[in-house]
């Protein structure tokens, strides 16, 4: 038997992202128009060869929530979730875990279990995953797609040492990273949590040395055009007013470093450090949590990569430059409604660190 909704569903159409267009300037507006006319098709064409080679999706930005009465299965949203009453023990776990409060127990555990406002479902899958009796049936999340996890054997101390041993790697072997390992890294990236379960992040794996060199030159050009303003007293004073003493001093240090590197012709591989692969994570500009979503995905990738004997390093220069110009996203074939928000250099490290590094004391408050 299926328990019906006890309250009429509200016909709300939900769509990921949304919000007002925050892009400024005619150039950005044109990129948005191109994307709407099919810019993502160009991205797909350029990335098709590598996507096929790795058997991964290079672009995950096309999914939109469907209206409540036109869900992917073709049934009404009220029929999307079912409870098998022959299996259900009324434990109430689904009600406790559901972020949208769709499952309701009338009088606590053991009471009648009801469904309401199913149109609010975010398809997070927690109800199916937590049910100890497999009594939850979700038409858009087939039970066969859920992987049975055997638990972890990692002790807290082992995990602590593992996290403390993580270092940013900037010296890589020329040995390429096997496709199978990259696919596993992308998998854990896609399993990272996202705000409202949006799952709109896309992954771009770059191994083309010519493309990396082109992007590197764009990054250096973009950052220098911005940094050179710190070469005079007025520029430095304005930076202190806008960013504060600590951040402006950090920016000045980068300016001095870039000036020295430019004078000595030392910019080659200065952005990606000769890494054999770079994983770029991009997301929708209109998503308020896009930075967090992409960063969490990158952290998942970092941790699994370390367990594989791989080294990673955040490509911070790339992220800053991508926020200053659309040329970076254009060169990478990323549609105009999206941008780069995380990027990791990836490869086998030339050497291993044997010591953790001291960190300065931070303020910790207990209330």
Beta strands, then each sheet from edge to edge (+ up, - down):
strand 1: 81-83
strand 2: 103-105
strand 3: 113-115
strand 4: 136-138
strand 5: 202-206
strand 6: 277-284
strand 7: 311-314
strand 8: 338-347
sheet 1: 1+ 4-
sheet 2: 2+ 3-
sheet 3: 5+ 6- 8+ 7-
end
